């Protein structure tokens, strides 16, 4: 199993080379990978859908100390998502062969999209919360690359960043939520968490964990108020929009809600929060869709609306609603994916996506037209298409909703009616009627353009006629996984002239009515702006700007580029922190005694003190450096006196070399001058005095403080037997603390390279001077 | 610098200091010394030479660019950790191999020694790079 998920990552990096070899036939090769994975999952299908739904787990140890395993599992819910991901992925990759024909970065597209596919599979199959999070973030990152695919365009980059920031923020909330869930449930394993739902629901951390997880899911699935990134992301190339923004990535949030239903669901908070978010999103998406004229924007806003519908169904949470959600998930992936690809083909062929400019395309692209008609009919829920089955189930679920059935039903009818309107605008209207000017200029589309949407539309028809063929193998295991109890689902196309059917008729009528008044909506919409004083996307803009300004200010304040301010900051912060702690501990015992002081020790200290004063007062740089050297040698002498020959040797050599290097540097400097004012000199003196006294106090108290057990005994006892060395200092350096030493020599080398670069590599401009 | 005393002293001291530095390097495990100190001594030998004869003749004397020693040293230090992988132990868990060489007697080749030689090279390379660069200005 792990190889299946990792294969798309590994394969993704070879994809650009494959593209280079096979050139314009590369999509025939690359699409074999999703096809293969799709078939692999299909092979598990018969085993997953027996009456006792089977669950497959595959586990690999990852971070043992934190209880994190790289584990995957496959149950009904994962299966339905995995099939959608690989199935649509296959179509999209094949389609891209036509869409990106001749595009210089087609190979890169394969790379990104395969990484994305692998991450998505990881999300829906991960068995561990942390694993989910890692793959979740990978989808955000790869979607950033995909949305910003046309990176020369500023809007693309902006949309990509927006999507990344919004979903990334949600991802962080999700991580926090996962950790809280992990604390509450005592494990990160989903399989174990599924059994401890009651513990989590009654835990004090339940509410914060719920809020955080929901934030993560809502940002990913574009729920109000985070919905704005999805329409902006339409800057992406159409294959990307098809894959990420209709079929897969935005459904990750839905997946998460479904997955967490047995863990956190069935509480009042869960049902209310999710239902309200779902209804709002559905209505906002529908209303905003009404006045769009861009084909892709139309689809984007109805996608927002459809996501709202899915969330709403999960919020209602009854078995009927979950069943409806799973069927609608498939329905939506099929028709919305197809419509997006159709729009891409139309855009490619005619050069416009404006609905008002398109009509009569049927003659130019008959297969696309047929696919569009069937997808549109499925979207508006005409019998006997799969969309009809989905809509009937949704209405039935609403009718039997435990709370607020009537208002939910009303909202849902409005949402669906808008779907009908948009379906007519996108699926029917551009293809029939008089041939418009743009349609005349357009060219026919090739095989790879229409085969994907055509097959997906065909699926909608076939499954619509025989819905029961997916009921047992796919929908039942998924509903079973979400409800955590065995549920058998039966689907029928025709229920007879029931209440639900009447509502369907009403929806279609309403939708056609909306379509009739579409120009009025477009006129009227700008006047309604006052209703929303500030839109979420504006808030996003302000927040982003504010953050950048804050970053700018604090960088300028902290990184002012002057060494002396850095030093002052570091020293003062250290002094104040240590002093606060000293005051809180009410001081430490300080003892000063001069007993046992030898006369040569006193002499040594005296020499060092005099050298210090000399270094401060001398008007010559050379003398200052030499005085510092004297201090260094004094320190080395102290090492000698107190039995540290290694340190003393090093100190002597380092001091000598420091003086030489100092002299080499100083040699180039202008004559000793006083640049600083008296004021700043006083300030420096105070800072120096503070630092010096703090160090003195610390050294005097250090003798009396024993924080941890002394480690030197361990070293001296073990140096010879374990490390075969009698010189403890050296053994510590090369053996006990070898990795520290390795770090230090690396730093040394970097410093040398730095010096080299500073002196040798000058900007070219200066050289010419 | 044109002091004849300095020139002669530097020329005579160079080999002596080099041998000393190696001596210090190898005795390091059991007595004060080691790669760091050895590297400092070796580089001061060449710095002394550079002060007397100019950095160009010192560079010619070494023949290899000091930066190479840096890289070589880092590689040696890093490489000394690799045998620990073979034994499935933590990185840089040092190994000791004892040999009996017919005439010379017992000899121990150990990864700490390789590590220390690495440190020696790095210190040598770093100091000479810095000093030669500064002298060139």
Interface residues (C-beta under 8 A of the other chain):
Chain A: X645 X646 X649 X650 X653 X654 X656 X657 X660 X661 X664 X665 X668 X723 X724 X725 X726 X727 X729 X730 X731 X733 X734 X735 X738 X739 X741 X742 X745 X746 X748 X749 X751 X752 X753 X755 X756 X759 X760
Chain B: X24 X28 X29 X30 X31 X32 X33 X34 X35 X36 X37 X40 X41 X43 X44 X47 X51 X67 X70 X71 X73 X74 X77 X78 X80 X81 X91 X92 X94 X96 X108 X110 X112 X115 X116 X118 X119 X122 X123 X125 X126 X127 X129 X130 X131 X133 X134 X135 X136 X137
